[in-house]
Amino acid sequence: MGPVSKAGWVDRVKSLFLTGDGGSDEEVEVGSGTYELLPPSELYQNEEDDNALSPPPLLPSNIPEPLPTAAQAKCLCRIPAQVPWTAYTIALVELAERASYYGVGGLFPNFVQRPLPPGGPGTGAPPPGSQITPGALGMGLQVSTALSVIFNLLAYMTPLAGGMLADMRWGKFKTIAVGTGIAGIAHILSVYAALPYVLQNGGAFVPFLLALLLLGGSAGMIKANIAPIMAEQYTSTEDYVRTLRDGEKVIVDREATIQRVMSAYYGSINVGAFLAILSTFAEKYVGFWLAFLIPGVIFLLMPILLHLVHPHLVPSTPPSSSALIENYHQARRLLASSRGGQPRFPEREDADDNRDDEAAKLIEACKFFAFFIVYNIADGGLNALVTSLTGSMTTNGIPNDFLGHANPLVIVIAIPALNRYVYPYLSSRRIPFGPVRRVVVGFLLAAAGMAWSALIQHAVYKTSPCGNQATTCEEGSGVSPLSAWLILPAPILSGLSESLAVVSAMEIGYMMSPPSLRSIINSLFLFMQAISSALVLVFLPIMRDPYLVWPFGITTVITLVATWGVWRMFKYLDDDHRL
């Protein structure tokens, strides 16, 4: 009798035909040898076999087709899966929320900084045919900037509370619903504050301030949970192989699918932001009451869509306070053991180290997010200055806050173009352009936008009738003869930057987040914006004539330094495919 050896899958199939019995722990004769039949858990332990011939492992219930072998992973094309319709419906919810948020928030600089235009109808709109900018409260650039910063602080600090409520107490959907109710009250107050008789009687500031605080706070409860709910609608946790109608086999890539979901999410944000353009023309030609009312009407889509989609959503992980505490302690232990080095990433197949793997990725995600504190200053942190700069230039009937809406328009165009043409082209040419590389390019574009703004501000000082006092100039036409359209490259560069950097950062955050903490991790990313808004206050002493070139110039330099830091510290995520 020949030696006893372990049968591979081919010999196991032969044994089934020879014996008619698929049981394990038996010996059967095949040819000249005797083979031991093994239980299914032991059949594929020999990793030295040809992976192309190895049968795929048993699949979890949420993976529809076979997992790729090592050979297939190297040679097959990768495509994203189809995004579920529920994810797109939640994207429409985000579109309505962002349209209402930006439609109101984008009006704050003019509403606060500038007074009611003389000769106007008393609604905040200027006289027809004039170069005067709309205004209402007349509290100046510094107060306007401070209130805008407070609004941004609330909008990006409260996501931490919203994320914790969702992951630990209420769940994601309920937290969104409560935030929607609070935002509705804010919209009513903003319209009331802009009514002509309220503006003319000096009673607008208090209801306006309440609206600002409530809208900023409610935004955090909503933003923290929209992206995680969208991504959760795609339930597959691994890549898998699919055969297309033409017979070609491809790998349905989870990372590419999550990237597509996050692109849909960010695209919906910017479609909503672009719709805010309606409000800029309303303030210019009718008044602030209509400019605030339009976002409120769009906002009404939110509760309707939430009610319709709720029964069809994939259930989120139940809220639990223990998950946050466990990951906190694991993160502390890993940080203590690393002593300044990178936390170790255990191999995926080591189930005992799975929680350490999650905690280590959590630490890396937070480090990565920290660089966005600088980036966010370059990407929108100085919007109040850009709006003020445009108001010091010749607009010829175009609202001074209109050109800033080129940013969301560029994003709406760029994201589909990147997903449909650029990324597939680079992938087909084997040109590496992973999420970290995309973030680096995005940072460089944001720095270029700030450098352009600095040049335009310098040119305005040189050409304004009031020289270095251009912001408050009342001599002659009161504005520089330079066309306001010259500022357009800045929002275009900013939009391209966000299409690369922000979408990729959200992808990294989601892929590195434990399922039970996704709202909180998304909130941490948004919290970076809050820190950025607070740091903008450092510029307040120089946010006045004749120093307005300096905020743009300083931001350019620190953004370039942050770009270098991201590449130096995190390029390994692209090179080693750690996500």
FIKELUM-514363 format. One record per residue (C-alpha): x negated, y negated, z; residue in one letter. Coordinates in steps of 0.5 Angstrom, whole numbers, plus 500, padded with zeros to 3 digits. Each point is the difference from the previous one (the first is absolute). Layout:
N
XYZA...
! end
This chain:
579
500500500M497493498G499494505P506496503V500493497S505494500K504500494A501493497G507498497W499504493V499507504D506498505R504500494V498506497K501504507S507497500L501504493F496506503L504501507T506496499G499497507D498493501G498501507G494499504S494503504D500506495E495503496E502502492V495503495E499496494V495504495G494502504S501496506G504499506T503493501Y503498507E506496499L500493504L506496503P501494496P497495505S493503498E501501492L496494498Y495499505Q494501496N498493497E495502495E505504496D501496493D505494502N503500493A503508501L502499507S507499501P503494504P501500507P507500503L503494499L504495506P507499498S499493498N495502495I504502493P495503496E493504501P494496503L494499496P494505500T493497500A499500493A507497498Q498494505A494499496K503500493C507499500L503493499C503497506R507496499I505497505P506503502A507497499Q502495505V506502503P506495499W501499507T493497501A502495494Y506498503T496498507I496496495A506496498L502499507V493497501E501496494L506497503A496499507E494497496R504495496A504497506S493500504Y496496495Y506496497G501497507V492500502G498497494G504494501L497499507F494496498P504495496N505500505F496498506V494496497Q504495496R505495501P507499497L498497493P502493500P506499494G502507501G507503501P498501507G499508499T493500500G500500492A496494497P503495495P500503493P494498496G496499506S493503502Q502500507I500507503T506502504P500500508G504499506A497500507L494495498G495503506M494501496G495505497L497502506Q507501504V502504493S494504500T501502508A507502499L499504494S494504504V505501505I505503495F495504497N497502507L507503502L501503494A494504500Y499501508M507503501T499506495P496503506L507499505A504503494G495505498G500502508M508500500L500504494A495506502D501500507M508498502R505498494W497504494G499496493K507499497F503497507K494495501T501498493I507499501A499496506V495495496G505499495T506498505G495495503I497497493A508499498G500495506I494497498A503498493H506497503I496496504L495498494S506498496V503496506Y494496501A499498493A507497499L500493498P504497506Y495504505V494497496L502493500Q502500507N493503503G503506502G497505496A493502503F503504506V505505496P494500495F495502505L505506503L501502492A492500500L499504506L506505499L498502492L493501502G501504506G505505496S495500494A496504504G505505502M502501493I493500497K497505505A505506497N501499493I494502497A500507505P507501498I498500493M494504500A504505504E505502495Q494503496Y500507504T494504497S494500505T495503495E498500492D503505496Y500503493V506499495R501502493T502495495L505501495R495500494D496506505G495495502E498502508K499493504V499499507I505496504V496495504D503498507R495494500E502498493A507500502T500497507I496494496Q506500495R505499506V495495503M500496493S508500500A500498507Y495494499Y503499493G507499503S497495505I498496494N506500496V503497506G495495501A501498493F507499501L499495505A498495494I508499500L499496506S494496498T505497494F506499505A496496505E497496494K506498497Y506502505V497500507G498504506F507503501W501504494L492502500A502503507F506503498L498504493I495504505P506502504G504502495V495505497I499502507F507503500L498506496L496503506M505502504P504503494I494504498L498502506L507503502H501503493L493504500V500502508H503507499P495502494H494498504L495505502V500501507P494496503S496503506T504499506P497495505P495502505S496496505S496506501S497500493A497492501L497502507I497507498E496496494N498495504Y496504505H497504494Q498494497A497498506R496506501R498500493L497493500L496502506A497506497S498496494S497494503R500496495G500505494G505502496Q505505503P499507497R505503496F502507501P501505494E507500498R501508501E497499508D507500503A497499507D497493498D506498496N502494505R493498501D500499492D506496501E497496505A494499496A504498494K504495504L493496503I498500493E506497497A500495506C493498498K502499493F506496501F496495504A496497494F507498498F500495505I495496496V504502493Y506497502N498493501I498500493A506504498D505495502G498497507G499493497L506500496N502494503A494496498L501503493V507497500T498494503S494499495L505501494T505495503G494495499S499502492M505498494T506505500T504497495N507502503G497507502I501501508P493500503N501507503D502503494F493502497L499504506G505505498H496502494A497505506N506504500P501500493L493502498V500506505I507502497V496501494I494502502A502506504I504504495P494498495A495503505L504506501N502502493R493498496Y494498504V500505505Y502506495P494497495Y495500506L502507502S500503493S493497499R497503507R499493502I501499508P504495502F503503507G504495505P494497503V497498494R507497498R499496507V493498498V503497494V506497503G495496505F496497495L506498496L503497506A493496501A500498493A507497501G498496506M494497497A504498494W505496505S494497503A498497493L507497499I500497507Q493497498H503497493A506497503V496496505Y496498494K506498496T506498505S501492501P499501507C493504499G499504506N507498503Q504504495A505504504T503493503T499496494C505495498E496495495E502500493G504507498S497503507G497506497V494502496S501500492P497507500L506505498S503504506A499506495W492500501L502504507I503506496L493504500P500500508A507504500P499504494I493503503L504501507S505504497G495504496L496501507S506502504E502505494S494504502L498498507A506500504V503506496V494504501S500499507A507502502M498506496E494501504I504499507G506505498Y495505498M496500506M506499505S503506504P507501498P503498507S496493500L501497493R504494502S495498505I494501495I504496495N501495505S493499502L498499493F506494500L497498507F493498496M504495497Q503497506A492499503I499497493S505495501S498498507A493499497L502495495V502496506L492499501V500496493F505495503L495495502P498500493I507500496M500493499R497495495D495500498P498507502Y504504497L495503495V497504506W505505502P500502493F492501500G499503507I506505498T496502493T494501504V503505506I504504495T493501496L497503506V506504502A500503493T493502501W502503507G505504497V496503495W494502504R505503506M505504496F497502493K500507503Y507500500L500500492D494504499D502506505D507500498H502499507R507498500L
! end
